[in-house]
Amino acid sequence: MDLSFGAENEAFRQTVRAFLDEHWKPVRGPELAAYVTAFRLKATEAGYLNRSIPKRYGGSEQAPDVLKAQVIRDEFGRARAPMEPPGVGTMMLVPTLLERGEEWQKARFVPPTVAGDVQWAQGYSEPGSGSDLASVRTRGVLDGDRWVISGQKMWSSGADRAHYMFALIRTEPDAPKHEGISYLLIDLKQPGITIRPLRQMTGGSEFCEVFFDDATTPADWIVGQRGQGWNVSRSTLKHERASIGNADRSEELVARLVELARETTRFGRPAIEDREIRQDLAALEGWALAHKYSAYRQFSLAADGREAGLVGLLMKLMVTDIGHEAARIAQELIADDAMIQPAPAGTRGRGREKWLDQIMGSLGVSIAGGASNIQRNIIAERGLGLPRDTTGAEA
Ligand SMILES: Cc1cc2nc3c(=O)[nH]c(=O)nc-3n(C[C@H](O)[C@H](O)[C@H](O)COP(=O)(O)OP(=O)(O)OC[C@H]3O[C@@H](n4cnc5c(N)ncnc54)[C@H](O)[C@@H]3O)c2cc1C
């Protein structure tokens, strides 16, 4: 496997480095937010951020080049410089609008989302409609120039902080279930909407229940045609699964676990000397490396203009399984101490709050963006060509 980027891209790397040396000086305190916004603007003007977005929508409109994109990710990561604003707006909605939206929708919603000025929530899941997403029941009725919406969305990450939601709404109740859904954009700041954050076992509250009680949205805030929402949502989920499948974190996770094992005592000696722990760590490192090389494989296929196929489908499952196993080993090391919050001074396992989040959060990753069983179904059916699952859940 040739892992070099070639002379042209190495020269490009030096240019990116010089840009970062000149423009990215980490600052702290109240001026940070404005500094980051100004930096992102400069990085976009230089062609390093928002590369696939046309200039007229606030992007840098660069020709697709996976090698250059990777060089930029590497160098920004090395300098700990911020890339595009995180969130479902930039990650999922923007690519979907660029692919499927009307011109006015792109012009209105893409620039402020890319700039980080507006936040979005994803309104797909409902009580009883998660894996079987096509069974959503939240209703939209066209009444003159607006949709009137009633029902409930569930697990909507960050909805309490978001300005808008992109949602799957049943607008054609008499059509077959996949053909009766529309993809609507909704202003969350209106009287007919109640947003209730849900308390999680980590103590945080990242998701919300969102209730629609005759809420409204303009008739043309629809992406694609009436009844095409299922199809439009497939492009959004494709982007979600692809970003969850990123390999960058796996090696870092193993390195942090090794550090935890060094500083933790188990049966009266450093846990890193324990045979069982060493074996677990070595096996996990094997998985992390397999993940990294699968990412390289996916990357070289993309550089060649080829589809990732089975490798691409495996990536989210690998993140999930590695995260679970890391959480299990951390739990083994920290034991009951993990449950005491905040950590008493001088007890084992420094930075345990992060590990507690890893332990509990790894359960969430196996569900978010499509549960692991569903992902296995997709791998079986689309990757391996096995017969379809007949239980009714949608991949
Ligand atoms: C961290 C996180 C963030 C999320 N953010 C959002 C968000 O912003 N917006 C949003 O709309 N939703 C969000 N969700 C919800 C998520 O999309 C759903 O939880 C997910 O699709 C699963 O649906 P469910 O919870 O109803 O579980 P169910 O579909 O009821 O599944 C329960 C279990 O049954 C299994 N199962 C179901 N069907 C099958 C089958 N056919 N074959 C085998 N096994 C099956 C599943 O694998 C799972 O283990 C989020 C979830 C998490 C954990």
PDBQT file of the ligand as one rigid body, heavy atoms in Angstrom, charges set to zero:
ROOT
HETATM    1  C1  LIG A 401     -26.926   9.743  20.618  1.00  0.00    +0.000 C 
HETATM    2  C2  LIG A 401     -28.213   9.712  19.807  1.00  0.00    +0.000 A 
HETATM    3  C3  LIG A 401     -28.581  10.825  19.084  1.00  0.00    +0.000 A 
HETATM    4  C4  LIG A 401     -29.772  10.813  18.361  1.00  0.00    +0.000 A 
HETATM    5  N1  LIG A 401     -30.140  11.950  17.702  1.00  0.00    +0.000 NA
HETATM    6  C5  LIG A 401     -31.277  11.952  16.994  1.00  0.00    +0.000 A 
HETATM    7  C6  LIG A 401     -31.709  13.149  16.335  1.00  0.00    +0.000 A 
HETATM    8  O1  LIG A 401     -31.065  14.203  16.415  1.00  0.00    +0.000 OA
HETATM    9  N2  LIG A 401     -32.863  13.097  15.628  1.00  0.00    +0.000 N 
HETATM   10  C7  LIG A 401     -33.601  11.974  15.505  1.00  0.00    +0.000 A 
HETATM   11  O2  LIG A 401     -34.612  11.994  14.800  1.00  0.00    +0.000 OA
HETATM   12  N3  LIG A 401     -33.255  10.829  16.134  1.00  0.00    +0.000 NA
HETATM   13  C8  LIG A 401     -32.110  10.798  16.895  1.00  0.00    +0.000 A 
HETATM   14  N4  LIG A 401     -31.744   9.665  17.565  1.00  0.00    +0.000 N 
HETATM   15  C9  LIG A 401     -32.647   8.493  17.542  1.00  0.00    +0.000 C 
HETATM   16  C10 LIG A 401     -32.106   7.322  16.719  1.00  0.00    +0.000 C 
HETATM   17  O3  LIG A 401     -32.118   7.592  15.354  1.00  0.00    +0.000 OA
HETATM   18  C11 LIG A 401     -32.999   6.109  17.072  1.00  0.00    +0.000 C 
HETATM   19  O4  LIG A 401     -32.831   5.875  18.462  1.00  0.00    +0.000 OA
HETATM   20  C12 LIG A 401     -32.615   4.888  16.288  1.00  0.00    +0.000 C 
HETATM   21  O5  LIG A 401     -32.986   5.015  14.941  1.00  0.00    +0.000 OA
HETATM   22  C13 LIG A 401     -33.249   3.609  16.865  1.00  0.00    +0.000 C 
HETATM   23  O6  LIG A 401     -34.617   3.770  17.043  1.00  0.00    +0.000 OA
HETATM   24  P1  LIG A 401     -35.342   3.437  18.438  1.00  0.00    +0.000 P 
HETATM   25  O7  LIG A 401     -34.646   4.164  19.531  1.00  0.00    +0.000 OA
HETATM   26  O8  LIG A 401     -36.795   3.667  18.246  1.00  0.00    +0.000 OA
HETATM   27  O9  LIG A 401     -35.056   1.897  18.694  1.00  0.00    +0.000 OA
HETATM   28  P2  LIG A 401     -35.820   0.658  18.016  1.00  0.00    +0.000 P 
HETATM   29  O10 LIG A 401     -35.972   0.884  16.557  1.00  0.00    +0.000 OA
HETATM   30  O11 LIG A 401     -37.040   0.359  18.811  1.00  0.00    +0.000 OA
HETATM   31  O12 LIG A 401     -34.753  -0.492  18.222  1.00  0.00    +0.000 OA
HETATM   32  C14 LIG A 401     -34.565  -1.104  19.498  1.00  0.00    +0.000 C 
HETATM   33  C15 LIG A 401     -33.615  -2.282  19.318  1.00  0.00    +0.000 C 
HETATM   34  O13 LIG A 401     -34.201  -3.244  18.423  1.00  0.00    +0.000 OA
HETATM   35  C16 LIG A 401     -33.302  -3.535  17.349  1.00  0.00    +0.000 C 
HETATM   36  N5  LIG A 401     -34.052  -3.714  16.095  1.00  0.00    +0.000 N 
HETATM   37  C17 LIG A 401     -35.067  -2.952  15.631  1.00  0.00    +0.000 A 
HETATM   38  N6  LIG A 401     -35.465  -3.418  14.432  1.00  0.00    +0.000 NA
HETATM   39  C18 LIG A 401     -34.689  -4.491  14.129  1.00  0.00    +0.000 A 
HETATM   40  C19 LIG A 401     -34.592  -5.399  13.028  1.00  0.00    +0.000 A 
HETATM   41  N7  LIG A 401     -35.389  -5.303  11.969  1.00  0.00    +0.000 N 
HETATM   42  N8  LIG A 401     -33.650  -6.368  13.068  1.00  0.00    +0.000 NA
HETATM   43  C20 LIG A 401     -32.828  -6.495  14.122  1.00  0.00    +0.000 A 
HETATM   44  N9  LIG A 401     -32.865  -5.676  15.198  1.00  0.00    +0.000 NA
HETATM   45  C21 LIG A 401     -33.771  -4.682  15.202  1.00  0.00    +0.000 A 
HETATM   46  C22 LIG A 401     -32.389  -2.328  17.237  1.00  0.00    +0.000 C 
HETATM   47  O14 LIG A 401     -31.119  -2.670  16.713  1.00  0.00    +0.000 OA
HETATM   48  C23 LIG A 401     -32.258  -1.883  18.701  1.00  0.00    +0.000 C 
HETATM   49  O15 LIG A 401     -31.252  -2.623  19.333  1.00  0.00    +0.000 OA
HETATM   50  C24 LIG A 401     -30.598   9.650  18.334  1.00  0.00    +0.000 A 
HETATM   51  C25 LIG A 401     -30.213   8.525  19.076  1.00  0.00    +0.000 A 
HETATM   52  C26 LIG A 401     -29.048   8.561  19.823  1.00  0.00    +0.000 A 
HETATM   53  C27 LIG A 401     -28.689   7.355  20.630  1.00  0.00    +0.000 C 
ENDROOT
TORSDOF 0
